Amino acid sequence: MTFLDLLVPPGRRRRLLTQGGRHIVLICLSALFLLPLIWMVASSLKSNSAIFVYPPQLFPSHPQFGNYRKAFDYVPFWLYFRNSLIVSAATICGIMFSCVPAAYAFAILRWRGRDIVFYVVLAGIMLPFEVLMVPLYVMYRDLHLIGTLLPLIVPPFFGVYISSAFSASVAIFLLRQFFRALPRELIDAARIDGAGEWATLFRVVLPVAKGGLITVALFAFLSSWTDFLAPLIFLSKGSLFTLSLGLQQYQSLHFTAFNYLMAASFVFALPVLLVFIFAQRFFVEGIALTGLRG
Amino acid sequence: MARSSVGQEVGADQPSRFRRLLRGPLPFLLPWLVGFLGLTVVPLLLSLYWSFTNYDILQPPQWVGASNYVQLAHDPLFRTSVWNTVFMVIIGAPAGIILGLGCALLLRRPIRGSALYRGAIFMPAVVPSVAVAVIFIWIFNPDYGLLNAGLGLVHVRPQGWLADPSLAKPSLLILLVWEAVGQIMVLMLAGLAEIPGELYEAASLDGARGWQRLRFITLPLLSPVLFYSFIVWIIFYLQFFTEAFVATASNLGAPVNSTLFYSIYLYESAFSFLKMGYASAMAWILFVVTMIITVVLFRLQRRFVFYRGEQHA
Protein backbone atom coordinates (compact mmCIF):
# COMPACT_ATOMS: atom_id res chain seq x y z
CA MET A 1 0.00 0.00 0.00
CA THR A 2 1.48 3.30 -1.05
CA PHE A 3 1.20 6.61 0.66
CA LEU A 4 -1.19 7.81 -2.03
CA ASP A 5 -3.52 4.89 -1.33
CA LEU A 6 -3.66 5.94 2.29
CA LEU A 7 -4.40 9.50 1.35
CA VAL A 8 -7.13 8.76 -1.19
CA PRO A 9 -8.52 5.21 -1.28
CA PRO A 10 -8.20 3.61 -4.75
CA GLY A 11 -11.94 3.40 -5.45
CA ARG A 12 -12.42 7.04 -4.68
CA ARG A 13 -9.33 7.90 -6.62
CA ARG A 14 -10.72 6.32 -9.77
CA ARG A 15 -13.89 8.30 -9.36
CA LEU A 16 -11.94 11.51 -8.87
CA LEU A 17 -9.92 10.69 -11.97
CA THR A 18 -12.96 10.07 -14.16
CA GLN A 19 -14.66 13.16 -12.72
CA GLY A 20 -11.54 15.14 -13.53
CA GLY A 21 -11.42 13.67 -17.02
CA ARG A 22 -15.01 14.63 -17.63
CA HIS A 23 -14.29 18.16 -16.44
CA ILE A 24 -11.36 18.45 -18.83
CA VAL A 25 -13.38 17.19 -21.79
CA LEU A 26 -16.31 19.44 -20.90
CA ILE A 27 -14.12 22.50 -20.47
CA CYS A 28 -12.53 21.89 -23.88
CA LEU A 29 -15.95 21.38 -25.45
CA SER A 30 -17.37 24.51 -23.85
CA ALA A 31 -14.37 26.48 -25.04
CA LEU A 32 -14.86 25.15 -28.56
CA PHE A 33 -18.49 26.22 -28.57
CA LEU A 34 -17.84 29.60 -26.99
CA LEU A 35 -14.74 30.47 -29.00
CA PRO A 36 -16.58 31.82 -32.08
CA LEU A 37 -18.67 34.04 -29.80
CA ILE A 38 -15.60 35.25 -27.92
CA TRP A 39 -13.94 35.90 -31.28
CA MET A 40 -16.97 37.94 -32.32
CA VAL A 41 -16.82 40.13 -29.21
CA ALA A 42 -13.02 40.45 -29.35
CA SER A 43 -13.09 41.39 -33.04
CA SER A 44 -15.79 43.97 -32.40
CA LEU A 45 -13.37 45.84 -30.15
CA LYS A 46 -10.42 45.93 -32.55
CA SER A 47 -9.33 49.07 -34.32
CA ASN A 48 -9.40 49.27 -38.10
CA SER A 49 -5.70 48.50 -38.25
CA ALA A 50 -5.66 45.79 -35.57
CA ILE A 51 -8.38 43.77 -37.22
CA PHE A 52 -6.43 43.05 -40.40
CA VAL A 53 -3.27 41.67 -38.81
CA TYR A 54 -1.75 38.25 -39.29
CA PRO A 55 -1.44 36.27 -37.15
CA PRO A 56 -4.57 37.66 -35.48
CA GLN A 57 -4.57 38.47 -31.79
CA LEU A 58 -7.39 36.86 -29.87
CA PHE A 59 -7.81 39.85 -27.59
CA PRO A 60 -7.28 43.43 -28.73
CA SER A 61 -4.51 45.30 -26.92
CA HIS A 62 -6.47 48.57 -27.08
CA PRO A 63 -10.19 47.77 -26.98
CA GLN A 64 -12.14 50.29 -29.05
CA PHE A 65 -15.53 50.67 -27.42
CA GLY A 66 -16.20 53.51 -29.82
CA ASN A 67 -16.58 50.86 -32.54
CA TYR A 68 -20.13 50.28 -31.35
CA ARG A 69 -21.13 53.89 -31.91
CA LYS A 70 -19.49 53.82 -35.33
CA ALA A 71 -21.16 50.53 -36.22
CA PHE A 72 -24.57 52.03 -35.40
CA ASP A 73 -23.83 54.94 -37.75
CA TYR A 74 -22.33 52.80 -40.51
CA VAL A 75 -25.82 51.61 -41.49
CA PRO A 76 -29.21 52.77 -40.10
CA PHE A 77 -28.86 50.25 -37.30
CA TRP A 78 -31.59 51.53 -34.99
CA LEU A 79 -34.08 51.66 -37.84
CA TYR A 80 -33.41 47.98 -38.52
CA PHE A 81 -33.60 47.29 -34.80
CA ARG A 82 -37.00 48.98 -34.62
CA ASN A 83 -38.29 47.01 -37.61
CA SER A 84 -37.11 43.77 -36.01
CA LEU A 85 -38.87 44.70 -32.77
CA ILE A 86 -42.13 45.45 -34.59
CA VAL A 87 -42.01 42.20 -36.54
CA SER A 88 -41.13 40.12 -33.48
CA ALA A 89 -43.79 41.69 -31.29
CA ALA A 90 -46.39 41.18 -34.00
CA THR A 91 -45.34 37.56 -34.48
CA ILE A 92 -45.63 36.81 -30.77
CA CYS A 93 -49.05 38.48 -30.49
CA GLY A 94 -50.25 36.94 -33.73
CA ILE A 95 -49.23 33.43 -32.79
CA MET A 96 -50.90 33.79 -29.38
CA PHE A 97 -54.06 35.16 -30.97
CA SER A 98 -54.43 32.40 -33.55
CA CYS A 99 -52.78 29.39 -31.95
CA VAL A 100 -53.97 29.50 -28.32
CA PRO A 101 -57.68 29.10 -29.16
CA ALA A 102 -56.86 26.54 -31.84
CA ALA A 103 -54.78 24.51 -29.40
CA TYR A 104 -57.68 24.71 -26.92
CA ALA A 105 -60.03 23.32 -29.56
CA PHE A 106 -57.64 20.43 -30.22
CA ALA A 107 -56.75 19.73 -26.59
CA ILE A 108 -59.93 20.32 -24.56
CA LEU A 109 -62.98 20.49 -26.82
CA ARG A 110 -64.49 17.28 -28.15
CA TRP A 111 -65.78 17.39 -31.71
CA ARG A 112 -66.13 15.13 -34.68
CA GLY A 113 -63.15 15.17 -37.03
CA ARG A 114 -60.85 16.69 -34.44
CA ASP A 115 -58.05 14.19 -34.93
CA ILE A 116 -58.18 14.46 -38.73
CA VAL A 117 -57.96 18.25 -38.60
CA PHE A 118 -55.11 17.95 -36.12
CA TYR A 119 -53.24 15.74 -38.58
CA VAL A 120 -53.56 18.59 -41.08
CA VAL A 121 -51.89 20.87 -38.53
CA LEU A 122 -49.12 18.33 -38.04
CA ALA A 123 -48.64 18.03 -41.80
CA GLY A 124 -48.09 21.78 -41.77
CA ILE A 125 -44.91 21.20 -39.75
CA MET A 126 -43.46 19.49 -42.83
CA LEU A 127 -44.40 22.29 -45.19
CA PRO A 128 -41.25 24.14 -46.26
CA PHE A 129 -41.45 27.90 -46.53
CA GLU A 130 -39.78 27.52 -49.92
CA VAL A 131 -43.03 26.04 -51.24
CA LEU A 132 -45.15 28.98 -50.12
CA MET A 133 -42.73 31.81 -50.80
CA VAL A 134 -43.35 32.13 -54.53
CA PRO A 135 -47.16 32.20 -54.45
CA LEU A 136 -47.24 34.32 -51.28
CA TYR A 137 -44.88 36.83 -52.87
CA VAL A 138 -47.12 37.11 -55.93
CA MET A 139 -50.27 37.38 -53.78
CA TYR A 140 -48.78 40.08 -51.55
CA ARG A 141 -47.52 41.92 -54.62
CA ASP A 142 -51.00 41.92 -56.15
CA LEU A 143 -52.38 43.23 -52.84
CA HIS A 144 -49.68 45.97 -52.88
CA LEU A 145 -48.27 44.71 -49.57
CA ILE A 146 -44.71 44.35 -50.86
CA GLY A 147 -42.94 47.48 -49.67
CA THR A 148 -44.62 47.38 -46.25
CA LEU A 149 -43.98 45.31 -43.12
CA LEU A 150 -47.46 43.79 -43.36
CA PRO A 151 -46.44 40.49 -45.06
CA LEU A 152 -44.50 39.71 -41.89
CA ILE A 153 -47.00 41.18 -39.43
CA VAL A 154 -50.41 39.93 -40.55
CA PRO A 155 -50.02 36.18 -41.34
CA PRO A 156 -49.15 35.10 -37.76
CA PHE A 157 -52.57 36.41 -36.66
CA PHE A 158 -54.03 33.79 -39.01
CA GLY A 159 -51.79 30.98 -37.87
CA VAL A 160 -49.47 31.27 -40.85
CA TYR A 161 -45.85 31.52 -39.82
CA ILE A 162 -43.00 29.33 -41.00
CA SER A 163 -39.32 29.69 -40.22
CA SER A 164 -36.61 27.10 -40.25
CA ALA A 165 -37.03 25.85 -36.69
CA PHE A 166 -40.44 27.05 -35.59
CA SER A 167 -43.83 27.53 -37.16
CA ALA A 168 -47.41 28.24 -36.17
CA SER A 169 -48.07 24.51 -36.55
CA VAL A 170 -45.36 23.79 -34.00
CA ALA A 171 -46.92 26.42 -31.72
CA ILE A 172 -50.33 24.74 -31.92
CA PHE A 173 -48.74 21.37 -31.30
CA LEU A 174 -46.76 22.62 -28.29
CA LEU A 175 -49.69 24.46 -26.73
CA ARG A 176 -51.92 21.43 -27.21
CA GLN A 177 -49.35 19.33 -25.35
CA PHE A 178 -49.31 21.82 -22.49
CA PHE A 179 -53.11 22.04 -22.33
CA ARG A 180 -53.53 18.28 -22.42
CA ALA A 181 -51.16 17.90 -19.52
CA LEU A 182 -53.53 19.90 -17.29
CA PRO A 183 -55.63 17.90 -14.86
CA ARG A 184 -59.00 17.14 -16.43
CA GLU A 185 -60.81 17.75 -13.14
CA LEU A 186 -59.81 21.38 -13.29
CA ILE A 187 -61.67 21.85 -16.56
CA ASP A 188 -64.63 19.71 -15.50
CA ALA A 189 -64.95 21.76 -12.31
CA ALA A 190 -65.08 24.96 -14.36
CA ARG A 191 -67.82 23.47 -16.53
CA ILE A 192 -69.85 22.39 -13.52
CA ASP A 193 -69.63 25.98 -12.30
CA GLY A 194 -71.25 26.89 -15.58
CA ALA A 195 -68.30 28.57 -17.18
CA GLY A 196 -68.44 28.77 -20.97
CA GLU A 197 -65.56 27.52 -23.07
CA TRP A 198 -64.00 30.96 -23.50
CA ALA A 199 -64.21 31.60 -19.77
CA THR A 200 -62.64 28.20 -19.15
CA LEU A 201 -59.84 29.03 -21.54
CA PHE A 202 -59.10 32.46 -20.10
CA ARG A 203 -59.78 31.95 -16.40
CA VAL A 204 -58.79 28.34 -15.87
CA VAL A 205 -56.51 27.02 -18.59
CA LEU A 206 -54.30 29.99 -19.38
CA PRO A 207 -53.34 30.88 -15.79
CA VAL A 208 -52.29 27.29 -15.15
CA ALA A 209 -50.53 26.81 -18.49
CA LYS A 210 -48.48 29.97 -18.12
CA GLY A 211 -45.21 28.07 -18.53
CA GLY A 212 -46.37 26.74 -21.86
CA LEU A 213 -47.39 30.19 -23.06
CA ILE A 214 -44.00 31.60 -22.10
CA THR A 215 -42.21 28.78 -23.92
CA VAL A 216 -44.18 29.36 -27.10
CA ALA A 217 -43.74 33.13 -26.87
CA LEU A 218 -39.98 32.66 -26.46
CA PHE A 219 -39.78 30.38 -29.46
CA ALA A 220 -41.82 32.85 -31.50
CA PHE A 221 -39.52 35.66 -30.44
CA LEU A 222 -36.33 33.72 -31.10
CA SER A 223 -37.39 32.59 -34.55
CA SER A 224 -38.93 35.85 -35.74
CA TRP A 225 -36.04 37.94 -34.43
CA THR A 226 -33.57 35.78 -36.33
CA ASP A 227 -35.67 34.95 -39.41
CA PHE A 228 -34.00 35.74 -42.71
CA LEU A 229 -35.72 34.18 -45.71
CA ALA A 230 -39.17 35.75 -45.30
CA PRO A 231 -37.81 39.29 -44.71
CA LEU A 232 -35.43 38.79 -47.65
CA ILE A 233 -38.32 38.09 -49.98
CA PHE A 234 -41.05 40.35 -48.68
CA LEU A 235 -39.15 43.46 -47.60
CA SER A 236 -38.00 45.18 -50.74
CA LYS A 237 -37.03 48.56 -49.34
CA GLY A 238 -33.94 49.25 -47.26
CA SER A 239 -36.00 51.32 -44.83
CA LEU A 240 -38.03 48.21 -43.94
CA PHE A 241 -35.07 45.89 -43.36
CA THR A 242 -34.93 43.89 -40.17
CA LEU A 243 -31.59 43.37 -38.46
CA SER A 244 -30.95 40.02 -40.13
CA LEU A 245 -31.11 41.77 -43.50
CA GLY A 246 -29.36 44.87 -42.22
CA LEU A 247 -26.24 42.94 -41.22
CA GLN A 248 -25.58 42.31 -44.89
CA GLN A 249 -25.19 46.03 -45.42
CA TYR A 250 -21.83 45.91 -43.65
CA GLN A 251 -20.51 43.63 -46.33
CA SER A 252 -19.73 44.88 -49.78
CA LEU A 253 -18.11 43.23 -52.73
CA HIS A 254 -14.71 44.75 -52.09
CA PHE A 255 -14.48 45.50 -48.41
CA THR A 256 -16.07 44.34 -45.21
CA ALA A 257 -15.58 46.27 -41.99
CA PHE A 258 -15.40 43.15 -39.87
CA ASN A 259 -15.02 45.02 -36.58
CA TYR A 260 -18.26 46.95 -37.16
CA LEU A 261 -19.96 43.85 -38.53
CA MET A 262 -19.01 41.90 -35.40
CA ALA A 263 -20.18 44.74 -33.15
CA ALA A 264 -23.54 44.85 -34.95
CA SER A 265 -23.81 41.04 -34.86
CA PHE A 266 -23.22 41.07 -31.14
CA VAL A 267 -25.91 43.67 -30.47
CA PHE A 268 -28.23 41.74 -32.83
CA ALA A 269 -27.62 38.49 -30.90
CA LEU A 270 -27.74 40.12 -27.47
CA PRO A 271 -31.53 40.18 -26.92
CA VAL A 272 -31.85 36.47 -27.67
CA LEU A 273 -28.80 35.62 -25.59
CA LEU A 274 -30.22 37.56 -22.64
CA VAL A 275 -33.64 35.99 -23.01
CA PHE A 276 -31.96 32.60 -23.16
CA ILE A 277 -29.86 33.21 -20.06
CA PHE A 278 -32.84 34.34 -18.00
CA ALA A 279 -35.33 31.84 -19.34
CA GLN A 280 -33.21 28.78 -19.97
CA ARG A 281 -35.66 26.46 -18.34
CA PHE A 282 -38.49 27.37 -20.71
CA PHE A 283 -36.29 26.68 -23.72
CA VAL A 284 -35.26 23.34 -22.34
CA GLU A 285 -38.86 22.44 -21.55
CA GLY A 286 -39.98 23.40 -25.04
CA ILE A 287 -37.28 21.43 -26.79
CA ALA A 288 -37.98 18.42 -24.62
CA LEU A 289 -41.69 18.60 -25.43
CA THR A 290 -41.39 19.00 -29.18
CA GLY A 291 -38.73 16.38 -29.17
CA LEU A 292 -40.17 13.61 -27.12
CA ARG A 293 -42.94 12.89 -29.56
CA GLY A 294 -42.23 9.70 -31.43
CA MET B 1 -77.72 26.64 -18.11
CA ALA B 2 -75.18 27.44 -20.75
CA ARG B 3 -74.18 24.30 -22.54
CA SER B 4 -71.31 24.69 -24.91
CA SER B 5 -69.59 21.41 -25.56
CA VAL B 6 -70.70 19.85 -28.82
CA GLY B 7 -71.21 16.40 -27.39
CA GLN B 8 -73.94 17.63 -25.08
CA GLU B 9 -76.04 19.19 -27.77
CA VAL B 10 -78.37 16.29 -28.45
CA GLY B 11 -81.62 17.81 -27.21
CA ALA B 12 -85.27 17.86 -28.18
CA ASP B 13 -84.83 20.62 -30.74
CA GLN B 14 -81.82 19.75 -32.85
CA PRO B 15 -80.05 23.03 -33.55
CA SER B 16 -78.79 23.45 -37.09
CA ARG B 17 -75.39 22.06 -37.94
CA PHE B 18 -74.03 25.54 -38.43
CA ARG B 19 -75.14 26.73 -35.02
CA ARG B 20 -73.67 23.65 -33.45
CA LEU B 21 -70.34 24.39 -35.10
CA LEU B 22 -70.63 27.98 -34.00
CA ARG B 23 -71.04 26.97 -30.39
CA GLY B 24 -68.41 24.32 -30.70
CA PRO B 25 -64.87 24.52 -32.03
CA LEU B 26 -65.38 26.87 -34.96
CA PRO B 27 -64.82 30.21 -33.18
CA PHE B 28 -61.67 28.79 -31.62
CA LEU B 29 -60.35 27.64 -34.97
CA LEU B 30 -61.51 30.57 -37.04
CA PRO B 31 -58.28 32.64 -37.33
CA TRP B 32 -56.24 29.54 -38.02
CA LEU B 33 -58.79 28.23 -40.50
CA VAL B 34 -58.92 31.49 -42.47
CA GLY B 35 -55.14 31.55 -42.68
CA PHE B 36 -54.93 27.90 -43.54
CA LEU B 37 -57.35 28.25 -46.44
CA GLY B 38 -56.29 31.69 -47.67
CA LEU B 39 -52.57 31.69 -47.00
CA THR B 40 -51.70 28.01 -47.28
CA VAL B 41 -54.15 26.01 -49.39
CA VAL B 42 -54.74 28.70 -52.02
CA PRO B 43 -51.00 29.46 -52.45
CA LEU B 44 -50.24 25.74 -52.61
CA LEU B 45 -52.77 25.25 -55.40
CA LEU B 46 -51.55 28.36 -57.23
CA SER B 47 -48.01 27.11 -57.04
CA LEU B 48 -49.05 23.67 -58.28
CA TYR B 49 -50.77 25.30 -61.26
CA TRP B 50 -47.81 27.58 -61.98
CA SER B 51 -45.45 24.62 -61.94
CA PHE B 52 -47.11 23.65 -65.24
CA THR B 53 -46.72 27.13 -66.74
CA ASN B 54 -44.17 29.65 -67.87
CA TYR B 55 -44.61 32.58 -65.54
CA ASP B 56 -42.39 35.63 -65.08
CA ILE B 57 -44.93 37.60 -62.93
CA LEU B 58 -45.04 40.39 -65.51
CA GLN B 59 -47.10 38.48 -68.06
CA PRO B 60 -49.90 36.09 -67.12
CA PRO B 61 -48.82 32.44 -66.79
CA GLN B 62 -48.80 30.30 -69.96
CA TRP B 63 -49.63 26.61 -69.76
CA VAL B 64 -46.71 24.46 -70.88
CA GLY B 65 -47.67 21.07 -69.47
CA ALA B 66 -44.94 19.11 -67.73
CA SER B 67 -42.16 20.95 -69.53
CA ASN B 68 -40.73 22.52 -66.36
CA TYR B 69 -40.36 19.09 -64.80
CA VAL B 70 -38.76 17.74 -67.98
CA GLN B 71 -36.36 20.67 -68.08
CA LEU B 72 -35.41 20.10 -64.44
CA ALA B 73 -34.47 16.53 -65.22
CA HIS B 74 -31.98 17.80 -67.82
CA ASP B 75 -30.72 20.84 -65.91
CA PRO B 76 -27.12 20.28 -64.73
CA LEU B 77 -27.44 23.07 -62.14
CA PHE B 78 -30.48 21.37 -60.68
CA ARG B 79 -28.55 18.12 -60.43
CA THR B 80 -25.64 19.91 -58.78
CA SER B 81 -27.99 21.50 -56.26
CA VAL B 82 -29.55 18.12 -55.45
CA TRP B 83 -26.15 16.51 -54.98
CA ASN B 84 -24.91 19.36 -52.77
CA THR B 85 -28.04 19.10 -50.63
CA VAL B 86 -27.80 15.31 -50.33
CA PHE B 87 -24.19 15.72 -49.22
CA MET B 88 -25.27 18.05 -46.41
CA VAL B 89 -28.12 15.74 -45.33
CA ILE B 90 -25.99 12.61 -45.29
CA ILE B 91 -23.13 14.10 -43.32
CA GLY B 92 -24.76 16.92 -41.36
CA ALA B 93 -27.64 15.05 -39.74
CA PRO B 94 -25.63 12.10 -38.34
CA ALA B 95 -22.68 14.32 -37.34
CA GLY B 96 -24.88 16.66 -35.30
CA ILE B 97 -26.79 13.83 -33.68
CA ILE B 98 -23.69 11.82 -32.72
CA LEU B 99 -21.98 14.89 -31.25
CA GLY B 100 -25.15 16.01 -29.47
CA LEU B 101 -25.63 12.55 -28.02
CA GLY B 102 -21.98 12.51 -26.92
CA CYS B 103 -22.36 15.80 -25.09
CA ALA B 104 -25.57 14.60 -23.46
CA LEU B 105 -23.91 11.41 -22.24
CA LEU B 106 -21.04 13.45 -20.79
CA LEU B 107 -23.45 15.73 -18.94
CA ARG B 108 -25.90 13.08 -17.91
CA ARG B 109 -24.54 12.09 -14.55
CA PRO B 110 -24.39 14.98 -12.09
CA ILE B 111 -21.20 16.97 -12.25
CA ARG B 112 -20.33 20.29 -10.66
CA GLY B 113 -20.99 23.17 -13.03
CA SER B 114 -23.11 21.10 -15.39
CA ALA B 115 -25.52 24.01 -15.92
CA LEU B 116 -22.62 26.15 -17.10
CA TYR B 117 -21.32 23.49 -19.48
CA ARG B 118 -24.81 22.90 -20.82
CA GLY B 119 -25.33 26.62 -21.29
CA ALA B 120 -22.04 27.01 -23.11
CA ILE B 121 -22.73 24.18 -25.54
CA PHE B 122 -26.32 25.31 -26.13
CA MET B 123 -25.52 28.98 -26.56
CA PRO B 124 -24.73 28.81 -30.33
CA ALA B 125 -28.29 27.60 -30.87
CA VAL B 126 -29.70 30.97 -29.84
CA VAL B 127 -27.36 33.08 -31.93
CA PRO B 128 -29.19 34.31 -35.05
CA SER B 129 -28.17 32.27 -38.12
CA VAL B 130 -27.19 35.40 -40.01
CA ALA B 131 -24.86 36.39 -37.18
CA VAL B 132 -23.47 32.85 -37.07
CA ALA B 133 -22.81 33.00 -40.79
CA VAL B 134 -20.96 36.33 -40.63
CA ILE B 135 -18.94 35.22 -37.58
CA PHE B 136 -17.83 32.16 -39.49
CA ILE B 137 -17.10 34.10 -42.67
CA TRP B 138 -14.68 36.01 -40.49
CA ILE B 139 -13.30 32.89 -38.78
CA PHE B 140 -12.82 31.21 -42.18
CA ASN B 141 -11.22 34.32 -43.69
CA PRO B 142 -8.17 32.92 -45.53
CA ASP B 143 -5.92 35.88 -44.69
CA TYR B 144 -6.90 37.12 -41.24
CA GLY B 145 -9.20 34.40 -39.89
CA LEU B 146 -8.94 32.62 -36.58
CA LEU B 147 -9.02 29.12 -38.07
CA ASN B 148 -5.99 29.46 -40.33
CA ALA B 149 -4.11 31.17 -37.51
CA GLY B 150 -4.95 28.30 -35.17
CA LEU B 151 -3.92 25.72 -37.75
CA GLY B 152 -0.73 27.67 -38.33
CA LEU B 153 0.24 26.96 -34.72
CA VAL B 154 0.27 23.24 -35.55
CA HIS B 155 1.96 23.87 -38.92
CA VAL B 156 -1.00 23.22 -41.18
CA ARG B 157 -0.94 25.30 -44.35
CA PRO B 158 -3.62 28.03 -44.57
CA GLN B 159 -6.75 26.91 -46.42
CA GLY B 160 -9.27 28.80 -48.51
CA TRP B 161 -12.30 27.38 -46.60
CA LEU B 162 -15.44 28.97 -48.03
CA ALA B 163 -13.45 30.13 -51.07
CA ASP B 164 -12.17 26.63 -51.86
CA PRO B 165 -14.64 24.54 -53.93
CA SER B 166 -13.63 21.32 -52.20
CA LEU B 167 -13.80 22.80 -48.68
CA ALA B 168 -16.82 25.11 -48.99
CA LYS B 169 -19.38 22.45 -48.08
CA PRO B 170 -17.36 21.02 -45.18
CA SER B 171 -16.85 24.58 -43.92
CA LEU B 172 -20.59 25.18 -43.95
CA LEU B 173 -21.07 21.85 -42.18
CA ILE B 174 -18.74 22.98 -39.38
CA LEU B 175 -20.88 26.07 -38.95
CA LEU B 176 -24.21 24.22 -39.08
CA VAL B 177 -23.10 21.47 -36.71
CA TRP B 178 -21.75 24.08 -34.29
CA GLU B 179 -25.23 25.58 -34.29
CA ALA B 180 -27.07 22.27 -33.98
CA VAL B 181 -25.21 20.29 -31.33
CA GLY B 182 -26.59 22.20 -28.34
CA GLN B 183 -30.20 21.78 -29.39
CA ILE B 184 -29.71 18.08 -30.01
CA MET B 185 -27.94 17.71 -26.66
CA VAL B 186 -30.86 19.27 -24.77
CA LEU B 187 -33.28 16.95 -26.52
CA MET B 188 -31.11 13.93 -25.75
CA LEU B 189 -30.75 14.95 -22.11
CA ALA B 190 -34.52 15.09 -21.80
CA GLY B 191 -34.74 11.65 -23.39
CA LEU B 192 -32.05 10.23 -21.13
CA ALA B 193 -33.84 11.53 -18.06
CA GLU B 194 -36.85 9.41 -18.99
CA ILE B 195 -34.90 6.15 -18.80
CA PRO B 196 -35.59 4.56 -15.40
CA GLY B 197 -32.50 4.07 -13.24
CA GLU B 198 -33.61 0.57 -12.16
CA LEU B 199 -32.80 -0.72 -15.62
CA TYR B 200 -29.16 0.19 -15.13
CA GLU B 201 -29.11 -1.30 -11.65
CA ALA B 202 -30.51 -4.54 -12.98
CA ALA B 203 -27.99 -4.51 -15.82
CA SER B 204 -25.02 -3.94 -13.55
CA LEU B 205 -26.23 -6.85 -11.38
CA ASP B 206 -26.05 -8.92 -14.56
CA GLY B 207 -22.49 -7.67 -15.05
CA ALA B 208 -23.08 -5.23 -17.91
CA ARG B 209 -20.20 -2.82 -18.39
CA GLY B 210 -20.30 0.75 -19.68
CA TRP B 211 -20.30 -0.03 -23.38
CA GLN B 212 -22.87 -2.81 -23.05
CA ARG B 213 -25.15 -0.57 -21.04
CA LEU B 214 -24.97 2.03 -23.79
CA ARG B 215 -25.60 -0.56 -26.49
CA PHE B 216 -28.38 -2.54 -24.82
CA ILE B 217 -30.16 -0.04 -22.57
CA THR B 218 -29.43 3.57 -23.43
CA LEU B 219 -29.60 3.45 -27.21
CA PRO B 220 -32.72 1.25 -27.49
CA LEU B 221 -34.59 3.32 -24.92
CA LEU B 222 -33.44 6.51 -26.56
CA SER B 223 -34.34 5.33 -30.05
CA PRO B 224 -37.62 7.30 -30.28
CA VAL B 225 -35.73 10.52 -29.59
CA LEU B 226 -32.90 9.57 -31.94
CA PHE B 227 -35.36 8.78 -34.68
CA TYR B 228 -37.28 11.99 -34.19
CA SER B 229 -34.02 13.95 -34.36
CA PHE B 230 -33.09 12.29 -37.63
CA ILE B 231 -36.41 13.30 -39.16
CA VAL B 232 -36.14 16.87 -37.93
CA TRP B 233 -32.54 17.35 -39.05
CA ILE B 234 -32.92 15.61 -42.40
CA ILE B 235 -35.75 18.01 -43.16
CA PHE B 236 -33.67 20.90 -41.87
CA TYR B 237 -30.76 20.12 -44.18
CA LEU B 238 -33.09 19.57 -47.14
CA GLN B 239 -34.40 23.11 -46.73
CA PHE B 240 -31.65 25.12 -45.09
CA PHE B 241 -31.01 28.45 -46.75
CA THR B 242 -29.86 31.31 -44.54
CA GLU B 243 -26.32 30.22 -43.68
CA ALA B 244 -25.49 29.31 -47.28
CA PHE B 245 -27.06 32.47 -48.65
CA VAL B 246 -25.24 34.79 -46.27
CA ALA B 247 -21.91 32.98 -46.65
CA THR B 248 -22.02 33.41 -50.43
CA ALA B 249 -24.23 36.48 -50.71
CA SER B 250 -22.07 38.33 -53.22
CA ASN B 251 -22.03 35.34 -55.56
CA LEU B 252 -24.68 32.73 -54.76
CA GLY B 253 -23.48 29.14 -54.96
CA ALA B 254 -19.83 30.16 -55.23
CA PRO B 255 -17.19 28.82 -55.53
CA VAL B 256 -18.06 26.97 -58.76
CA ASN B 257 -21.54 26.02 -57.59
CA SER B 258 -20.16 24.00 -54.68
CA THR B 259 -22.64 25.69 -52.33
CA LEU B 260 -25.55 25.82 -54.74
CA PHE B 261 -28.09 24.10 -52.51
CA TYR B 262 -31.64 23.21 -53.42
CA SER B 263 -33.27 26.16 -51.69
CA ILE B 264 -30.63 28.56 -53.04
CA TYR B 265 -31.25 27.45 -56.60
CA LEU B 266 -34.99 27.66 -56.01
CA TYR B 267 -34.63 31.21 -54.72
CA GLU B 268 -32.45 32.21 -57.66
CA SER B 269 -34.84 30.69 -60.20
CA ALA B 270 -37.74 32.60 -58.71
CA PHE B 271 -36.32 35.95 -57.70
CA SER B 272 -33.17 36.40 -59.81
CA PHE B 273 -34.30 34.78 -63.07
CA LEU B 274 -38.05 35.38 -62.51
CA LYS B 275 -38.81 31.81 -63.58
CA MET B 276 -41.75 31.42 -61.21
CA GLY B 277 -43.10 28.31 -62.96
CA TYR B 278 -39.74 26.60 -62.83
CA ALA B 279 -39.29 27.55 -59.17
CA SER B 280 -42.79 26.30 -58.35
CA ALA B 281 -41.96 22.95 -59.90
CA MET B 282 -38.83 22.81 -57.74
CA ALA B 283 -40.86 23.77 -54.68
CA TRP B 284 -43.37 21.00 -55.26
CA ILE B 285 -40.64 18.43 -55.78
CA LEU B 286 -39.13 19.54 -52.45
CA PHE B 287 -42.50 19.33 -50.72
CA VAL B 288 -43.28 15.85 -52.07
CA VAL B 289 -39.79 14.57 -51.28
CA THR B 290 -40.06 15.94 -47.74
CA MET B 291 -43.40 14.20 -47.26
CA ILE B 292 -42.14 10.92 -48.69
CA ILE B 293 -39.05 10.95 -46.49
CA THR B 294 -41.12 11.72 -43.40
CA VAL B 295 -43.67 9.01 -44.11
CA VAL B 296 -41.00 6.42 -44.94
CA LEU B 297 -39.06 7.26 -41.78
CA PHE B 298 -42.20 7.01 -39.65
CA ARG B 299 -42.91 3.61 -41.22
CA LEU B 300 -39.36 2.47 -40.50
CA GLN B 301 -39.74 3.75 -36.98
CA ARG B 302 -42.33 1.10 -36.24
CA ARG B 303 -39.78 -1.56 -37.08
CA PHE B 304 -36.67 -0.21 -35.44
CA VAL B 305 -37.78 1.98 -32.61
CA PHE B 306 -38.36 0.58 -29.21
CA TYR B 307 -41.24 2.00 -27.23
CA ARG B 308 -41.83 1.27 -23.62
CA GLY B 309 -45.34 0.03 -22.98
CA GLU B 310 -46.84 3.13 -21.39
CA GLN B 311 -45.30 5.63 -23.68
CA HIS B 312 -47.79 5.25 -26.50
CA ALA B 313 -51.29 5.57 -25.22
Interface residues (C-beta under 8 A of the other chain):
Chain A: Q19 R22 H23 V25 L26 I27 L29 S30 F33 L34 L35 P36 L37 W39 M40 S43 I51 F52 V53 Y54 P55 P56 L58 F97 S98 C99 P101 A102 Y104 A105 L109 R110 W111 R112 R114 V117 V120 A123 G124 M126 L127 P128 F129 E130 V131 L132 M133 V134 P135 L136 Y137 V138 M139 R141 P155 F157 F158 G159 V160 S164 A165 A168 I172 R191 G194 G196 E197 L222 W225 T226 F228 L229 L232 I233 L243 S244 L247 Q248 Y250 Q251 L253 T256 F258 L261 M262 S265 F266 F268 A269 V272 L273 V275 F276 I277 Q280 F283 V284 I287 A288 G291 L292 R293 G294
Chain B: M1 A2 S4 S5 V6 G7 G24 P25 P27 F28 L29 P31 W32 V34 G35 F36 G38 L39 T40 V42 P43 L44 L46 S47 W50 I57 C103 L106 L107 I111 R112 G113 L116 Y117 G119 A120 I121 F122 M123 P124 V126 V127 P128 S129 V130 A131 V132 V134 I135 F136 I137 W138 I139 N141 D143 Y144 G145 L146 A149 G152 W178 V181 G182 Q183 V186 L187 A190 G191 E194 P224 V225 F227 Y228 S229 I235 F236 L238 Q239 F240 F241 T242 F245 V246 A249 S250 S263 L266 Y267 A270 F271 M276 A279 S280 A283 W284 L286 F287 T290 M291 T294 Q301 V305 Y307 Q311 H312
